[in-house]
């Protein structure tokens, strides 16, 4: 499994996107509200502008990232570049406010309108449905799809995507939850997504679509897959040390126990074979993780997050050559063993033994 080059991926409608994009979760701040100061925001904006200089043209956000704070920073970035040069992807359906459900039509329309206001733009290129819950028996599925199609017809949305749940999330969701292995196929059929979005890294098993892996499904249907959180919140870069204080909001695919002294010790030990093989620097570990994710599909777009300009520069300059088949197999086995070890200290999403 290798990616021969970094050629652009083509979205429906002729939208061309680079295979390395930017995830904006971290620059939004906690989901409970923005807590980043003006200096951090200025640094984040510098990072976004640097990404543009490196020809990055896809930026992934969501209204829940700092309750719109990430969107507003992106809106400042959009003031510096022709709108047609940038592809913005966002995800809706994660919160309901006072509506009976996140996908109730008036509330869904309001979510999109608020995103447009925060971004200070006339349209969003990709709006992804959070695909885990459309209500009992998918009650709001048809209503949600109809609302998004109407917004598309009105020119506020260019493409409609589906954000798939983590592998194993159905176990926590309980009987009847949407987005699990039993229900995701009807959702895919109803939404007929132009784009798939997944939260995936070498520390998580591949999300599923029924009995199939999402990357196989995307390849068969020639669908671009946006991969969020490919570095597992920085855990795969080796930047977290067991003896250091760490206050962070763990990414959704990570367990809080992974950020404890025990978890970080397991991570440091588990990453050691990669250090010995590829180099003992954050750049080397980042390269392996990003290349590993890119190798899952020739239609993959990886979206590493960042909180500073320096992180953007590292992510965008470390890729080097694709992994060879032998290098990929080596990394795959190292990551598999690491998932197993992490499962022993507090669990991993899905079946970490696969």
N, C-alpha and C positions, 0 to 999 in steps of 0.2 A: 504494500500500500504506500504509494508515494504521490506527491503532487509535482509534476514535472516543472512547473513554473508558477509565476504569480500573475497569470493572465486574468483579465477582468471577467467577472461573472455577469451574465445578461439576465435581467429581470423582464417580466412581461411589459410590453409597451415600449421596449427599447431602452429602458434604464440600465446603464452600465455601472457596476459597482466593483471597487477594488476588493481583493480577498482579505485584506487586513483593514479593519475599521476601528471604531472607538466605542466602548461602552461607557455610559455616563452615570452609572449608579453611584459611584463613590463621590463624585463632585456635587451630588445633590445633598448629601448629608443624610442623617437618619430619617427613616420613613415617618417618624413622629413630627418632623419639622426641621427646617434648616438650622444648623448650629455652626456652620463654617463662617469664619470672619472675613472681612473685606480683603485682607492679604491673601487668604486661601482662595477666594473667588478670583482675584486678579491672577494668581498663579494658574488656576484652572483654565481661565480664559486664554492665557498665554499658551497653555498646552493644546487647547482646541485650535488656536491659530497656527501653532507649529504643525499639527496634524494636517491642516490644509496645505501647508508648504510642502509636506511629504506626499501630496496628492491623495491623501485619504478623503474619501467622499461619502462614506456611510457612517452615520452616528446613531447609536441606539439609546433610547431614553424611555421613560415611563412617568406618568403623573405622580406615582408614589415615590419617586426619587426626590426626597426632601420636600414632599408635597408641592411639586412644581418648580422647585429651585433649580434643578438641572435643566429643565425646559427653558427657564428664563436666561440661564447662562448661554445655552445654545442660541437663544434668540439674539443675544448680543453678538455671537459669532456670525450669525446669518446676515447681520448688517454690513459685514465686511466682504461679502462674496456674492456673486450672482446666484440667485436662488436655484437656478437650474443646474448649478454645479455641485449641489449637495443633496444627498438622499437621507432623509430623516425617517427613522423607524421608531414607533412608539407602541406601547402595549396598554390596552384598556381592559376593564372588567375585574380589577382586583379589589375595588371597594364600592360600597353602595350608597354611602351617605344616608339620606333619609328615605331613599327609594326602597321598594320591596325587594329589589334584586339589582346587582350591578348591570345586568343586561335588560332591565326594563327600558323600553324605547326612549322615553323622555330623558332619563338619566344617562343613557348611553350617548345620545346626541349631545347632551350637555358636557359629558367628558371630552368628546372630540372638540367641541367649541372652546372649552377651557384650554385644551392643549394648544389650539391654534392661537388663542390670545396670549398664552405664556410664551410661545415661540415667536409671536409677532409675525406670523406668516399667513398666507391665504390657503395653504394646503399642506397636508402631511403625505409623504410619499408612500409609507407603509404603516397601516394600523393593524396590529395583531390582537386578536382576541386571546385573553387568558383562558386556555382551554380546559381548565380543571372542573368548572362548575357552571352549568347552565340551568341549574334548578332541578328539582325532582323530575325524573323522566324527561330531562332536557326541555323542560317547560318553556324556557326563554330562548331556546336555540333559534327557532324560526324567526322570532321577533328581532333577535340580535342581528342575524344575517340580513333581514329585510332593512333594518335601520342602516347598517353599514353600506349596503348596496345603494340605498337612497342617497346617502352622503357621498358615495362614489359618483353617482349620476350627477349630483350637484357640483362636483368638482372639488370637494373638500378633502377627499381621499383619492389617491391614485391606485394603490394596491391594497388588498386585504390579506392578512396573514393569520396564522394560528400559532400561538405560543403553547407548546406541549408541556405537560407536567413532567416533573422529574420521574425517572424510573423508580417505581416503588412507592410513589406518593399515594397511589390508590389504597395501599394498606392503611395509611393514616386517615384517609378521607372517610372510610367507612362504606357500608353497603349503599349502592345507588349513586355514588358520586360520579360526576362526569369527568372525563379525561383519563380514566383508568383503562386497563387493557381491554375491558369488556365494552366500554363506551366510546373509545376514541375513534373507531372507524365510522360510526354514524355521524360524529362531529366533523370528521374530515370530509365525508360525503356532502354534508349540508353546507359547510363553509366553502369547500372547493378552493383552498387557499392558493394564492399566488406565491406566497413565501411561508416557510416554516421557521419558527424560532425555538431554540432549545437552550436550556442551561446545562452545560456539559463541560467537563474537564477530564483529564486523565485520572482524577480521583473519584469519578462517578461512573456508574454503568451507563451504557447507551440507553437513552429513552426509547420507549417502544411505541409502535403503532399496531395495536392488536398483537399478533404473533410475530411481527416483523420489527427489525430495527429501523429507527427513523432515517438513518443515512441510506439504507437500502431502498426504503420507500421513496425518499427524495430523488435518488438516482433513477429509479424506474419511471418516475413522473417528471423528471427534469426540473425539479424545484430547487431553487437556491435555499440553503439552510443557514440562518444566522445563529452563530454559536456564542452565547453570552457566558461570562464568567469562566473563560478558558484557563485562567491561572488560579482558579479557586481562591479568589480574594487575596492573591499574593503568596499563598502557602507554597506554591510550586516554584517560586523564585528563590526560595531559601532565605528570604529576608526576615522571617520571624525566628527569633532565637528563644530557646526554652527558658533562659534566665532573664529575659526582658519583660517589662510590663506591657500588656497589650490590651487596649480598650478599643474594641471595634464591634461593628454589627456584622456578624458572620454572614457571608453569602448564603442564599437559600439552599445550595447544594451541600453546604458544610455543616457539620455538627459543632455546637459550642465546645464540646470536649476536645475537639482538634486544636483549639487555641489555648488549652491548658498546658502546664509544664509537661505533663505526661504525653499529651498529644503532640506537642511540638518536638519533644525528644524523639518520639516514634518517626515523625516526619523527617527530622534531620538525619536520623540513621537510615531511613528508607531511601532518601535521596542521594546518599553517599555513592552508590554505584554509578549514578549519572554524573556526579562530580568527577569521579575517577575516569570516566569514559569521555566526557564531553568538555570538562573544564569546571573549575571551582569558582565560578563567578555568577552573579545574578543574570548577566546577559546569556551565559551558556545554558543555564537551567530554563530561562524564559524561552530561548530558541527551541529547545527540545519540546517543551510543553505546547507552544504555538504550532510548531511543525507537526507534532503528533495530532493535534486537532484538525489541522488543514488536511492531513492525510486521510481523514475519515471519508472525505468526499471531494471530487473535483468541482463541486458546486458549493463548497463550504465558504463562508465568510466568518472569520473569527473576530471577536469584539472584546479585546482586553480592556479592562477598566483602568482608571488612573485617578490620582488625586493631586498630582503635581506635574509641572512641565517636564521635569527630569524623567518621570516614569514614561511619559509619552515618547520622549527621545529614545529611551532604552528599548521600548516595545517595537518601535518602528525601524530601528537600525540593527537589531540583533539576529534577524532571520537567517541570513546566510543561505547556504544550499539546502535543498530538501534532504530529509533523512533517506539514506539508502534502505533497501529492504531489510538488510541485516541490522542496521541501526534502529529501525522501527521495531523490529522483533525484540531487540534488547530492551528498548524503552518500555515496550508493552509489558514485558515480564516484570520489570522493576516496578512499574505502576500497579500491576496486578498484586504483587506481594505487599505493596504499601497499602492498598485498599483493604486487604485481608488484615494487616496489622492494625489499621485504624478501626476496623470493625470490632476488634477485641477490646477497645477502650471506650466504647460509647456508641458504636454503630455508625454505619454509613448509609446513605440513601440507597434503597433498592437492595439487590442481592450482591453484596461486595465479594462474594466468592466466585462469581462468574468471570 
